[in-house]
Amino acid sequence: MAHKPKRVGFKLDMTPLVDVAFLLLTFFMFTAKFKSDAENEQKYEIKRPTASADTTRLPDAGTAIVKIGIDPKTNDTVLAYAVSNEKDRSGIYGAVEGIGGDALHRAQLELAKDDTNKLKTLVLATRRQDPKIKFAIDADRRVSYGRIQTVMDAFRSQGATIFNFVTVSGADAPKDDKAG
């Protein structure tokens, strides 16, 4: 009987394979994103709106603008309400108590800076006169945000939830305002 030659064994070093396995394990652990409890309980998908800059001009008719500026003499905030449609002005301005005479036909109506009740009455009267009117806020950039927030709150409380902000594009801004 022939004798079978002894097999020569080989030795395999498993250390690099284990190192690679642990590196892959830690990589997947660190890059995995786990869902939060709120995401697990959510039963609907939220589709967020896209935003883009609107460079359209305000229409010459069908707008009501609240102008917020700084009086150069007193350095105090001033507020004015203007309606572009001349035929609607007297009806809208007349809805506010205490306004009459020549003020009914002015292009813009001066308001006290803290008189939100008159502003609310004007917004409501404007919406009743023309439900499709567009509202806008034209504010000086130096005016505090609190003043603008008050005007926005007055709009919202009267159902005018869509309004525009009047801005200047970077190319049209005066040279001294660009740096500010």
PEDA-V403914 format. One line per field, one symbol per residue. phi: phi as a letter, one per 40 degrees, with the letter a starting at -180 (. if undefined). psi: psi as a letter, one per 30 degrees, with the letter a starting at -180 (. if undefined). burial: I if it has 16 or more other C-alpha atoms within 10 Angstrom, else O. A space follows every 50 residues. Layout:
phi=???
psi=???
burial=???
//
This chain:
phi=.ccccccccbbbccdcccdcccccccccccccbcccccccccbbbcbccc bacbbcccccbgbbbcbbbbccccfbcbbbbbbcccccdccccccccgba gcccbccbbcbccbcccccccccccccccacccbbabbbccccccdcccc ccccdccbgccbabbcbbcdccccdccccc
psi=kkkkkkkkllkkjfeeeeeeeeeeeeeeeffkjkkleeeefkglkkjklk klkjgllklflgkkkkkjakkfefhlklkkkkkfjeffeeeeeffkkfka bfffglelkklkfgifeeeeeeeeeeeeejfgkkklkjkkffklfeeeee eeeeeefggifjllkklkleffkleffef.
burial=OOOOOOOOOOOOOOOOOOOOOOOOOOOOOOOOOOOOOOOOOOOOOOOOOO OOOOOOOOOOOIIIIIIIIIOOOOOOIIIIIIIIIOOIIIOIIIIIOOOO OOOIIOOIIOIOOOOIOIIIIIIIIIIOOOOOIIIIIIIOOOOOOOIIOO IIIIIOOIOIOOIOOOOOOOOOOOOOOOOO
//
